[in-house]
Amino acid sequence: MKIKTSSQQFNPIFTTGVLLVCFLSLAGCISIGQDTGQNLDYEKMQELQMQSQYSAVPDDKAIKDALPEMTAADFEKLGDGYLSKGNPHQAFVQFEKALQLDPQNTVIQYKKGLAFLQGQLNQDAIGEFETVLESQPDFAPALLGMGQAYFQMKNYDESQRYCRRALEIDTSLWKAYNFLGMAYNYQNKPVLAIQAFSRAIFLKPRDGSLYNNLGISYMLTADYEKAARAFLKALESGHRTKKVYNNLGLALSQSQQYDRALEAFKKAGNLSTAYNNLGCVLLSQGKSHEATRYFEKAIAVDPAFYVKAHDNLKRAKIGFLQKQ
């Protein structure tokens, strides 16, 4: 994660930002990550749109004639199902059909924007949400959708503006607080991010991704103990992803709890990558001699890991020799 520095922030944040960049610069080393969306294929969505008139009912004419015609509400319900399963391609097709039958339905228009949004087609999503807002300027979910689209486009100022507008209308939109917090983290404003994530957690206490993002904010303030507690809470909430285990490993290693950090890194990958990751952390802390041992262990466990670990091993040895 690339962190911008600011003269208004205190020194530990800048130090941690540099530290995270160091992790990214080392060969095969871990990176710290927030929980966002997924990338999908626009051409696939276009192809499905072209085929949409044939996909709703079976091809056999007798069967078609026996079935009642599907309504806009029927297609909308199908789209909802596809969207909930993470299939924006098919969701888009169903919402498009629903709009053909009910073109003035702003809720379906909004959901079509959600399909674009889930597929990372941000400009298309913005176009749908703007259409909704032209007729209903206070439709808070569409404002939130705009905020998410701009966040995914890395336009954090616009993202914050729309999220705040959404929250002015509906304070229960926990996702708006989440996107505010992530945007603040990218702008190196972790104190504001902590406030936003805390509010989101108050509204959605069982969502582990929120604890993960909160932990990153604490990492940026160099409060590694609180960061580790947040990552552990994410895991306890069932959000057991490699990203969270890596983040926990980073927080524990920054607290010099290296044994616990190694265990966390193991759960994020395998033994060789765990040794390499811990070596990267030690190297970033200036502990070249200790880092060398872990890079050597990574190579011993998995010779196929040789190239990445060997590059890091050379860096560690150079750093150790420079201290002599």
VOPAGU-2260 file (C-alpha; in pm, 1 decimal, decimal comma):
REM VOPAGU-2260
SITE   aa  ch    i         X         Y         Z
SITE  MET   A    0       0,0       0,0       0,0
SITE  LYS   A    1     147,0     334,0    -104,0
SITE  ILE   A    2     115,2     583,6     178,4
SITE  LYS   A    3     136,2     957,6     129,1
SITE  THR   A    4     308,1    1158,7     400,6
SITE  SER   A    5     177,2    1478,4     550,4
SITE  SER   A    6     342,2    1747,4     760,3
SITE  GLN   A    7      35,2    1748,7     981,7
SITE  GLN   A    8      85,4    1388,5    1090,4
SITE  PHE   A    9     316,3    1273,5    1365,7
SITE  ASN   A   10     646,9    1094,7    1306,8
SITE  PRO   A   11     549,9     731,7    1388,7
SITE  ILE   A   12     304,6     732,8    1097,1
SITE  PHE   A   13     574,2     840,3     853,3
SITE  THR   A   14     811,6     580,2     992,4
SITE  THR   A   15     555,7     304,5     953,1
SITE  GLY   A   16     472,3     421,3     601,3
SITE  VAL   A   17     836,4     386,2     505,3
SITE  LEU   A   18     845,4      46,5     673,5
SITE  LEU   A   19     552,3     -79,7     466,1
SITE  VAL   A   20     718,1      43,8     147,4
SITE  CYS   A   21    1029,2    -151,2     251,7
SITE  PHE   A   22     825,5    -470,1     276,9
SITE  LEU   A   23     693,4    -413,0     -72,8
SITE  SER   A   24    1041,8    -349,6    -214,5
SITE  LEU   A   25    1191,4    -676,2     -90,6
SITE  ALA   A   26    1172,7    -970,7    -326,8
SITE  GLY   A   27     886,6   -1205,7    -244,0
SITE  CYS   A   28     794,8   -1026,2      78,2
SITE  ILE   A   29     453,7    -959,9     226,2
SITE  SER   A   30     244,3    -649,8     185,1
SITE  ILE   A   31     -19,6    -508,6     415,4
SITE  GLY   A   32    -369,4    -492,0     274,8
SITE  GLN   A   33    -719,5    -357,0     333,2
SITE  ASP   A   34   -1030,8    -549,1     226,1
SITE  THR   A   35   -1188,3    -412,4     -91,8
SITE  GLY   A   36   -1353,9    -557,9    -405,9
SITE  GLN   A   37   -1285,4    -788,0    -696,7
SITE  ASN   A   38   -1186,3    -752,8   -1063,3
SITE  LEU   A   39   -1413,6    -887,3   -1334,8
SITE  ASP   A   40   -1437,2    -881,6   -1712,3
SITE  TYR   A   41   -1631,2    -605,7   -1893,0
SITE  GLU   A   42   -1629,7    -790,2   -2227,1
SITE  LYS   A   43   -1800,7   -1085,2   -2057,6
SITE  MET   A   44   -2074,5    -853,4   -1930,7
SITE  GLN   A   45   -2123,9    -710,8   -2280,3
SITE  GLU   A   46   -2145,0   -1061,3   -2426,1
SITE  LEU   A   47   -2404,5   -1161,9   -2169,4
SITE  GLN   A   48   -2603,4    -846,2   -2240,6
SITE  MET   A   49   -2619,9    -940,0   -2609,2
SITE  GLN   A   50   -2740,1   -1289,1   -2516,2
SITE  SER   A   51   -2981,0   -1178,4   -2244,0
SITE  GLN   A   52   -3297,5   -1214,1   -2449,1
SITE  TYR   A   53   -3232,4   -1588,9   -2478,8
SITE  SER   A   54   -3123,2   -1680,5   -2127,1
SITE  ALA   A   55   -3437,4   -1635,3   -1918,5
SITE  VAL   A   56   -3648,6   -1930,4   -2036,9
SITE  PRO   A   57   -3591,2   -2270,9   -2202,4
SITE  ASP   A   58   -3560,1   -2290,2   -2582,8
SITE  ASP   A   59   -3846,9   -2532,8   -2636,0
SITE  LYS   A   60   -4142,8   -2328,9   -2768,6
SITE  ALA   A   61   -4409,2   -2546,9   -2608,5
SITE  ILE   A   62   -4250,7   -2502,9   -2268,1
SITE  LYS   A   63   -4217,8   -2127,3   -2323,4
SITE  ASP   A   64   -4585,3   -2097,8   -2414,0
SITE  ALA   A   65   -4686,0   -2287,9   -2099,6
SITE  LEU   A   66   -4484,6   -2062,3   -1868,3
SITE  PRO   A   67   -4620,1   -1729,0   -1743,6
SITE  GLU   A   68   -4433,3   -1424,4   -1869,3
SITE  MET   A   69   -4167,7   -1297,1   -1631,4
SITE  THR   A   70   -4224,4    -955,0   -1481,1
SITE  ALA   A   71   -3972,7    -683,0   -1397,5
SITE  ALA   A   72   -3993,8    -793,5   -1035,0
SITE  ASP   A   73   -3907,7   -1150,9   -1136,4
SITE  PHE   A   74   -3598,6   -1040,7   -1326,9
SITE  GLU   A   75   -3502,6    -809,6   -1040,2
SITE  LYS   A   76   -3522,6   -1100,9    -795,3
SITE  LEU   A   77   -3301,9   -1312,3   -1021,5
SITE  GLY   A   78   -3052,8   -1027,4   -1041,2
SITE  ASP   A   79   -3049,4    -992,8    -663,5
SITE  GLY   A   80   -2961,2   -1360,3    -633,5
SITE  TYR   A   81   -2674,5   -1338,8    -878,9
SITE  LEU   A   82   -2544,2   -1023,3    -713,3
SITE  SER   A   83   -2546,8   -1184,3    -367,4
SITE  LYS   A   84   -2345,5   -1477,0    -506,7
SITE  GLY   A   85   -2080,6   -1246,5    -652,5
SITE  ASN   A   86   -2186,1   -1295,8   -1015,7
SITE  PRO   A   87   -2226,0    -938,6   -1147,3
SITE  HIS   A   88   -2228,0   -1056,9   -1508,8
SITE  GLN   A   89   -2555,4   -1244,8   -1477,4
SITE  ALA   A   90   -2695,4    -988,3   -1231,7
SITE  PHE   A   91   -2641,4    -719,3   -1493,2
SITE  VAL   A   92   -2831,8    -924,6   -1753,1
SITE  GLN   A   93   -3134,3    -968,1   -1525,0
SITE  PHE   A   94   -3144,8    -602,4   -1417,1
SITE  GLU   A   95   -3121,2    -495,7   -1780,5
SITE  LYS   A   96   -3423,5    -711,2   -1863,9
SITE  ALA   A   97   -3612,7    -570,8   -1566,0
SITE  LEU   A   98   -3544,4    -215,2   -1683,4
SITE  GLN   A   99   -3670,5    -296,4   -2030,7
SITE  LEU   A  100   -4004,8    -379,9   -1869,3
SITE  ASP   A  101   -3995,5    -101,9   -1607,3
SITE  PRO   A  102   -3758,2     173,5   -1732,8
SITE  GLN   A  103   -3855,0     427,9   -1464,4
SITE  ASN   A  104   -3769,9     201,0   -1170,4
SITE  THR   A  105   -3485,5     380,3    -992,4
SITE  VAL   A  106   -3422,7      92,0    -751,2
SITE  ILE   A  107   -3348,6    -144,8   -1038,9
SITE  GLN   A  108   -3136,1     126,0   -1201,4
SITE  TYR   A  109   -2941,4     150,8    -876,8
SITE  LYS   A  110   -2894,4    -226,1    -864,6
SITE  LYS   A  111   -2762,7    -223,0   -1220,8
SITE  GLY   A  112   -2504,8      24,9   -1091,3
SITE  LEU   A  113   -2418,9    -221,5    -814,0
SITE  ALA   A  114   -2353,1    -491,1   -1075,1
SITE  PHE   A  115   -2111,5    -259,1   -1255,0
SITE  LEU   A  116   -1957,0    -167,4    -922,0
SITE  GLN   A  117   -1903,8    -529,4    -822,3
SITE  GLY   A  118   -1741,7    -587,0   -1161,0
SITE  GLN   A  119   -1503,8    -292,1   -1102,9
SITE  LEU   A  120   -1658,6    -104,5   -1397,8
SITE  ASN   A  121   -1653,9     218,8   -1204,5
SITE  GLN   A  122   -1734,7     475,4   -1474,3
SITE  ASP   A  123   -2036,0     270,0   -1584,0
SITE  ALA   A  124   -2146,3     242,9   -1221,2
SITE  ILE   A  125   -2116,2     619,1   -1175,8
SITE  GLY   A  126   -2335,2     672,0   -1482,8
SITE  GLU   A  127   -2609,3     450,4   -1336,4
SITE  PHE   A  128   -2592,8     614,4    -993,8
SITE  GLU   A  129   -2602,9     962,6   -1148,1
SITE  THR   A  130   -2919,0     866,5   -1337,2
SITE  VAL   A  131   -3075,4     760,9   -1006,8
SITE  LEU   A  132   -2966,4    1078,8    -829,0
SITE  GLU   A  133   -3108,7    1299,7   -1102,3
SITE  SER   A  134   -3456,0    1183,4   -1004,9
SITE  GLN   A  135   -3388,3    1116,3    -635,1
SITE  PRO   A  136   -3103,4    1340,4    -508,3
SITE  ASP   A  137   -3135,8    1204,5    -152,0
SITE  PHE   A  138   -3115,8     835,1    -243,5
SITE  ALA   A  139   -2842,4     751,7       9,7
SITE  PRO   A  140   -2744,9     407,1    -130,5
SITE  ALA   A  141   -2667,7     565,3    -469,1
SITE  LEU   A  142   -2451,6     828,4    -297,4
SITE  LEU   A  143   -2268,0     547,1    -120,1
SITE  GLY   A  144   -2228,7     370,6    -455,0
SITE  MET   A  145   -2067,5     684,4    -595,2
SITE  GLY   A  146   -1833,4     690,0    -296,5
SITE  GLN   A  147   -1731,8     329,1    -353,9
SITE  ALA   A  148   -1680,3     381,3    -726,3
SITE  TYR   A  149   -1453,4     679,7    -668,2
SITE  PHE   A  150   -1265,3     486,3    -400,3
SITE  GLN   A  151   -1200,8     204,2    -646,3
SITE  MET   A  152   -1075,4     468,3    -891,0
SITE  LYS   A  153    -839,1     595,9    -616,8
SITE  ASN   A  154   -1008,1     936,4    -611,8
SITE  TYR   A  155   -1022,6     949,9    -234,5
SITE  ASP   A  156   -1141,8    1309,8    -198,6
SITE  GLU   A  157   -1449,7    1246,0    -412,6
SITE  SER   A  158   -1507,0     914,4    -236,6
SITE  GLN   A  159   -1512,3    1086,3     100,7
SITE  ARG   A  160   -1741,7    1360,6     -26,7
SITE  TYR   A  161   -2007,8    1116,8    -145,0
SITE  CYS   A  162   -1977,1     893,1     160,8
SITE  ARG   A  163   -2029,6    1191,8     389,4
SITE  ARG   A  164   -2333,7    1299,6     187,9
SITE  ALA   A  165   -2475,4     948,4     219,3
SITE  LEU   A  166   -2420,8     950,8     595,7
SITE  GLU   A  167   -2590,8    1288,6     630,5
SITE  ILE   A  168   -2903,9    1118,2     500,4
SITE  ASP   A  169   -2864,8     774,2     660,3
SITE  THR   A  170   -2628,6     726,1     954,9
SITE  SER   A  171   -2679,1     348,1     949,4
SITE  LEU   A  172   -2471,4     297,9     631,5
SITE  TRP   A  173   -2175,5     114,3     784,0
SITE  LYS   A  174   -2014,2      64,5     443,3
SITE  ALA   A  175   -1986,4     442,2     406,9
SITE  TYR   A  176   -1781,3     453,8     727,6
SITE  ASN   A  177   -1567,7     166,1     598,9
SITE  PHE   A  178   -1486,5     341,8     271,3
SITE  LEU   A  179   -1420,0     665,5     459,1
SITE  GLY   A  180   -1173,6     480,2     681,9
SITE  MET   A  181    -993,4     313,3     392,5
SITE  ALA   A  182    -967,0     644,1     208,2
SITE  TYR   A  183    -823,6     808,4     522,5
SITE  ASN   A  184    -565,0     530,6     550,3
SITE  TYR   A  185    -449,9     587,7     193,3
SITE  GLN   A  186    -425,8     960,2     267,1
SITE  ASN   A  187    -213,5     889,4     575,7
SITE  LYS   A  188    -483,0    1005,3     819,0
SITE  PRO   A  189    -505,5     697,3    1042,0
SITE  VAL   A  190    -653,0     876,1    1343,3
SITE  LEU   A  191    -956,7     974,7    1136,1
SITE  ALA   A  192    -961,0     623,3     988,6
SITE  ILE   A  193    -976,1     469,2    1336,9
SITE  GLN   A  194   -1279,6     682,3    1417,8
SITE  ALA   A  195   -1452,5     578,4    1094,3
SITE  PHE   A  196   -1380,7     206,0    1137,4
SITE  SER   A  197   -1488,3     217,8    1501,1
SITE  ARG   A  198   -1821,3     360,8    1394,4
SITE  ALA   A  199   -1857,8      95,0    1124,2
SITE  ILE   A  200   -1782,3    -179,2    1378,2
SITE  PHE   A  201   -2043,5     -35,1    1615,8
SITE  LEU   A  202   -2300,0     -78,0    1336,8
SITE  LYS   A  203   -2166,1    -411,5    1205,4
SITE  PRO   A  204   -1981,1    -577,7    1496,4
SITE  ARG   A  205   -1949,0    -923,9    1339,4
SITE  ASP   A  206   -1780,7    -817,1    1014,5
SITE  GLY   A  207   -1419,3    -929,5    1042,4
SITE  SER   A  208   -1301,0    -721,2     746,5
SITE  LEU   A  209   -1369,2    -406,0     950,5
SITE  TYR   A  210   -1136,5    -524,8    1228,2
SITE  ASN   A  211    -869,4    -597,6     967,5
SITE  ASN   A  212    -895,4    -243,9     830,8
SITE  LEU   A  213    -893,0    -101,1    1183,8
SITE  GLY   A  214    -575,0    -296,3    1253,1
SITE  ILE   A  215    -406,1    -135,9     954,2
SITE  SER   A  216    -492,0     207,9    1091,3
SITE  TYR   A  217    -326,8     116,5    1421,7
SITE  MET   A  218     -23,2     -10,2    1228,3
SITE  LEU   A  219       4,8     332,3    1066,1
SITE  THR   A  220      10,8     496,2    1409,6
SITE  ALA   A  221     278,1     245,7    1521,3
SITE  ASP   A  222      43,2     109,2    1788,9
SITE  TYR   A  223     130,0    -251,9    1711,3
SITE  GLU   A  224     -34,3    -404,5    2017,1
SITE  LYS   A  225    -374,6    -258,7    1929,6
SITE  ALA   A  226    -316,3    -357,4    1567,6
SITE  ALA   A  227    -250,5    -718,5    1666,7
SITE  ARG   A  228    -564,3    -723,5    1882,4
SITE  ALA   A  229    -769,7    -593,1    1591,1
SITE  PHE   A  230    -632,6    -857,9    1353,9
SITE  LEU   A  231    -700,7   -1128,8    1612,6
SITE  LYS   A  232   -1056,2    -998,8    1644,8
SITE  ALA   A  233   -1091,2   -1025,3    1266,2
SITE  LEU   A  234    -986,8   -1389,0    1284,7
SITE  GLU   A  235   -1219,2   -1457,3    1577,9
SITE  SER   A  236   -1502,9   -1310,8    1371,5
SITE  GLY   A  237   -1442,6   -1574,6    1106,2
SITE  HIS   A  238   -1247,6   -1356,2     863,2
SITE  ARG   A  239    -959,5   -1603,5     832,6
SITE  THR   A  240    -783,2   -1491,8     516,1
SITE  LYS   A  241    -417,1   -1496,6     420,6
SITE  LYS   A  242    -425,2   -1118,4     420,7
SITE  VAL   A  243    -529,1   -1102,7     786,1
SITE  TYR   A  244    -272,4   -1361,5     895,9
SITE  ASN   A  245       0,3   -1167,2     713,1
SITE  ASN   A  246    -113,0    -842,6     874,4
SITE  LEU   A  247    -110,6   -1011,5    1215,2
SITE  GLY   A  248     240,4   -1141,7    1148,6
SITE  LEU   A  249     358,6    -791,3    1067,1
SITE  ALA   A  250     203,7    -643,7    1381,7
SITE  LEU   A  251     350,0    -914,6    1607,1
SITE  SER   A  252     694,6    -888,9    1450,5
SITE  GLN   A  253     691,6    -511,7    1497,2
SITE  SER   A  254     625,3    -582,8    1866,7
SITE  GLN   A  255     927,2    -818,6    1852,5
SITE  GLN   A  256     703,4   -1119,7    1918,2
SITE  TYR   A  257     887,5   -1313,6    1650,5
SITE  ASP   A  258     774,8   -1664,9    1745,2
SITE  ARG   A  259     408,6   -1566,3    1733,9
SITE  ALA   A  260     469,3   -1371,1    1414,7
SITE  LEU   A  261     620,2   -1679,7    1250,9
SITE  GLU   A  262     313,3   -1884,1    1342,1
SITE  ALA   A  263      88,0   -1621,2    1185,7
SITE  PHE   A  264     298,0   -1613,7     868,5
SITE  LYS   A  265     277,7   -1994,7     847,7
SITE  LYS   A  266    -102,0   -1978,0     845,6
SITE  ALA   A  267     -86,3   -1725,8     562,4
SITE  GLY   A  268     118,8   -1954,4     340,5
SITE  ASN   A  269     376,7   -2224,7     403,9
SITE  LEU   A  270     691,5   -2264,9     608,9
SITE  SER   A  271     931,8   -2134,2     344,7
SITE  THR   A  272     733,9   -1814,8     283,1
SITE  ALA   A  273     691,0   -1769,6     658,8
SITE  TYR   A  274    1068,6   -1782,3     711,1
SITE  ASN   A  275    1119,7   -1543,4     419,7
SITE  ASN   A  276     857,4   -1299,1     549,9
SITE  LEU   A  277    1004,2   -1290,4     897,4
SITE  GLY   A  278    1346,8   -1241,6     743,6
SITE  CYS   A  279    1210,8    -943,4     552,3
SITE  VAL   A  280    1079,2    -788,7     873,3
SITE  LEU   A  281    1408,5    -842,0    1057,1
SITE  LEU   A  282    1600,0    -696,2     763,7
SITE  SER   A  283    1378,9    -387,6     764,9
SITE  GLN   A  284    1455,5    -350,9    1137,1
SITE  GLY   A  285    1828,0    -350,1    1065,8
SITE  LYS   A  286    1878,5    -700,0    1211,4
SITE  SER   A  287    2075,5    -832,7     915,5
SITE  HIS   A  288    2239,9   -1124,2    1096,3
SITE  GLU   A  289    1909,6   -1259,8    1229,4
SITE  ALA   A  290    1744,8   -1205,2     890,4
SITE  THR   A  291    2015,0   -1412,4     721,5
SITE  ARG   A  292    1925,2   -1715,2     934,5
SITE  TYR   A  293    1561,0   -1702,6     826,2
SITE  PHE   A  294    1638,5   -1657,7     457,7
SITE  GLU   A  295    1870,6   -1958,2     478,0
SITE  LYS   A  296    1591,8   -2158,2     644,2
SITE  ALA   A  297    1350,5   -2059,4     367,5
SITE  ILE   A  298    1592,1   -2190,6     105,2
SITE  ALA   A  299    1657,6   -2511,7     302,1
SITE  VAL   A  300    1287,9   -2589,2     338,6
SITE  ASP   A  301    1203,0   -2524,0     -26,7
SITE  PRO   A  302    1482,2   -2502,5    -285,3
SITE  ALA   A  303    1221,2   -2384,1    -537,9
SITE  PHE   A  304    1194,4   -2071,8    -324,8
SITE  TYR   A  305    1564,8   -2010,2    -390,3
SITE  VAL   A  306    1544,6   -1707,8    -620,3
SITE  LYS   A  307    1332,9   -1485,4    -394,7
SITE  ALA   A  308    1496,8   -1587,8     -69,3
SITE  HIS   A  309    1845,8   -1574,9    -220,2
SITE  ASP   A  310    1796,6   -1212,2    -330,0
SITE  ASN   A  311    1689,0   -1123,1      22,9
SITE  LEU   A  312    1978,2   -1324,4     167,0
SITE  LYS   A  313    2225,2   -1118,7     -34,1
SITE  ARG   A  314    2069,0    -797,9      99,7
SITE  ALA   A  315    2093,9    -929,5     455,3
SITE  LYS   A  316    2460,1   -1028,3     417,9
SITE  ILE   A  317    2548,8    -691,3     267,1
SITE  GLY   A  318    2374,4    -516,0     555,6
SITE  PHE   A  319    2555,9    -734,0     808,5
SITE  LEU   A  320    2896,4    -668,4     650,3
SITE  GLN   A  321    2836,6    -293,5     645,0
SITE  LYS   A  322    2798,9    -304,0    1023,1
SITE  GLN   A  323    3135,5    -471,9    1076,7
